[in-house]
Amino acid sequence: MKHAGKAQSAAFRLILWALAIVAVLLIVGFLAHVIGAFVMGLSAVLLPIWVLFALFTLYFFRDPEAHVPVGKNLVVSPAHGTVDLIDETTENEFMGGPCKRISIFLSVFDVHVQKAPVSGKIVFQKHSEGDYLSATRSDCGSFNENVLLGLIPTDAPGQKIGLRLIAGLIARRIIVWVAAGETIAQGERISLIQFGSRCDVYLLRSAQVQCKLGEKTVGGETVLAALP
């Protein structure tokens, strides 16, 4: 008879499709069980790793208050770290030529919030793209991504202070919380460099450096120099 058996064929197709769906669900369930058991087996390792990561992250992003020293014309450290370079250099973009430089290296264990070295007005700000060489190199500011801030101190308006925030091999994000035109107070939070980095402080040659090589600095507290 015409079209005989087609109904049964349709039924068998539906049965086979249903069987295929059941098979897929069983396979997915089996894989989920295996993966779930594997993940649960790793939980004894993953949870402690996450706890250590969380604790280190909270430690890294700690942000203590600065106890600014009393005194006029003092330049305090903008960063927690180690003074590893004191020299004379040429900075043309803001300082306009030869100047003194104090460079501070920040390891991954240092506080990475930067503080204003003086009270004054930010009159210059420039972000420069660059490489991500190790911040242990004292010359990395010439090559790495950085932000240069120029300040005019309130107590010494005839002076200039340049602050270069430098990214490093691990530190690849410089977050600046201030902008040109703003007036800031000494010890005020101005930026965050995430993970190991460097800060260069530029002073006119008339400034008197009061820190030493190898000195550990506290941001907003340690006196780097005195302005005339």
C-alpha positions in Angstrom: 0.0 0.0 0.0 1.1 3.5 -0.7 3.0 5.2 2.2 2.9 2.0 4.2 5.5 1.8 7.0 6.2 5.6 7.0 4.5 6.1 10.4 6.6 3.4 11.9 9.7 5.0 10.4 8.8 8.3 11.9 8.3 6.6 15.3 11.7 5.0 15.0 13.3 8.3 14.2 11.8 9.9 17.2 12.9 7.0 19.4 16.5 7.2 18.0 16.5 11.0 18.6 15.3 10.5 22.1 18.0 7.8 22.7 20.7 10.2 21.3 19.5 12.9 23.7 19.6 10.5 26.6 23.1 9.4 25.6 24.3 13.0 25.4 22.8 13.8 28.8 24.4 10.7 30.3 27.8 11.6 28.8 27.5 15.2 30.0 26.5 13.9 33.5 29.5 11.5 33.5 31.9 14.3 32.5 30.4 16.7 35.0 30.9 14.0 37.7 34.5 13.4 36.7 35.3 17.1 36.4 33.5 17.8 39.7 35.4 15.1 41.5 38.6 16.5 40.0 37.8 20.0 41.1 36.8 18.9 44.6 40.0 16.9 44.8 41.9 20.2 44.0 39.9 22.2 46.6 42.4 21.3 49.2 45.0 23.1 47.1 43.0 25.8 45.5 41.4 27.3 48.6 44.7 27.8 50.4 46.2 29.4 47.3 43.2 31.7 47.1 43.6 32.6 50.8 47.3 33.4 50.3 46.5 35.5 47.2 43.8 37.4 49.1 46.0 38.1 52.0 48.9 39.2 49.8 46.6 41.5 47.8 45.3 43.1 50.9 48.9 43.5 52.2 50.1 45.0 48.9 47.3 47.5 48.7 47.7 48.7 52.3 47.5 52.5 52.6 48.8 53.8 55.9 48.3 57.5 56.9 51.4 59.7 56.5 52.7 61.6 59.6 54.1 64.6 57.8 57.1 66.2 59.6 56.9 69.7 60.8 59.1 72.3 59.1 59.1 74.7 56.2 60.6 74.0 52.7 61.0 70.3 53.4 60.6 67.8 50.5 59.4 64.5 51.8 59.6 61.2 50.0 56.6 60.5 47.7 57.1 56.8 48.0 57.9 53.9 50.4 61.0 52.3 49.1 64.8 52.5 49.0 66.9 55.4 47.8 69.3 53.8 45.3 70.4 56.8 43.2 71.3 60.4 44.0 72.8 62.3 41.1 72.6 65.2 38.7 70.8 64.8 35.4 69.0 66.8 32.7 65.2 66.9 32.7 64.0 69.3 30.0 60.3 68.7 30.0 59.5 70.4 33.3 62.7 71.3 35.1 64.1 72.9 32.0 67.6 71.5 32.2 70.2 70.3 34.7 68.8 69.3 38.1 69.3 67.0 41.0 67.6 63.6 41.0 66.7 61.3 43.9 65.5 57.9 42.7 63.5 55.5 44.9 62.9 51.8 44.1 59.7 50.2 45.3 59.8 46.4 45.6 56.6 44.3 45.6 56.7 44.4 49.4 56.6 48.2 49.7 53.5 50.3 50.0 52.6 51.4 46.5 50.5 54.5 47.2 52.4 57.7 46.5 52.2 60.9 48.6 52.7 64.5 47.7 56.3 65.6 48.4 55.3 69.2 49.1 52.2 71.3 49.4 51.7 73.2 46.2 50.1 73.4 42.8 50.4 70.8 40.0 51.3 72.8 36.9 52.5 70.1 34.6 51.4 66.5 33.9 52.4 64.2 31.1 51.9 60.5 30.5 54.5 58.8 28.2 54.1 55.3 26.7 57.1 53.0 26.9 58.6 49.7 27.7 58.3 47.6 30.9 62.0 47.1 31.8 62.8 46.0 35.4 62.3 48.9 37.9 65.6 47.7 39.5 67.3 49.6 36.7 67.9 53.2 37.8 67.7 54.4 34.2 64.4 52.7 33.5 62.6 56.1 33.6 64.2 56.9 30.2 62.5 53.8 28.6 59.5 52.7 30.6 56.0 54.0 30.6 55.8 56.9 33.1 53.9 59.9 34.3 55.7 63.2 35.0 54.2 65.6 37.4 55.5 69.2 37.9 54.8 71.0 41.2 55.4 74.6 42.4 55.7 74.5 46.2 53.5 76.8 48.2 56.3 77.7 50.6 58.9 78.2 47.9 57.2 79.5 44.8 60.6 80.1 43.1 61.4 76.4 43.2 60.3 73.5 41.0 59.8 69.9 41.9 59.4 67.1 39.3 58.0 63.7 40.2 58.2 60.9 37.7 56.1 57.8 38.4 57.6 54.9 36.6 56.1 51.5 35.7 58.3 48.4 35.9 58.5 44.8 34.7 55.5 43.7 36.8 54.0 47.2 37.5 52.0 48.0 34.3 49.4 50.4 35.6 50.0 53.9 36.9 46.8 55.4 38.5 47.1 59.1 39.1 44.5 60.6 41.4 45.4 64.3 40.8 45.6 66.5 37.7 47.3 69.6 36.5 45.7 72.7 38.0 45.0 71.1 41.4 46.5 72.3 44.7 47.7 69.5 46.9 48.8 69.2 50.5 52.1 67.6 51.6 51.5 63.9 52.4 48.3 63.8 50.4 47.7 60.6 48.4 48.4 61.3 44.7 48.8 58.0 42.9 49.1 54.2 42.9 51.6 52.2 40.9 50.5 48.5 41.0 53.4 46.1 41.9 57.2 46.8 41.8 58.1 50.3 40.4 60.2 53.4 40.8 59.8 57.1 41.6 62.2 59.8 40.5 62.2 63.2 42.3 63.8 66.2 40.4 65.0 69.2 42.3 66.7 72.4 41.3 70.4 72.4 42.0 70.0 74.9 44.9 68.1 72.3 46.9 70.0 70.6 49.7 69.7 66.8 49.7 69.2 65.3 53.1 68.8 61.6 52.4 71.5 58.9 51.8 72.0 56.1 49.4 70.4 52.9 50.7 68.0 54.8 53.0 64.6 53.2 53.5 61.9 55.8 52.9 58.4 56.2 54.2 56.0 58.0 51.8 54.9 61.4 53.1 57.3 61.2 56.1 61.0 60.7 55.2 62.7 64.1 54.4 64.6 63.9 51.1 65.7 67.5 50.8 65.3 71.1 51.9 64.5 74.0 49.6 66.4 77.3 50.0 
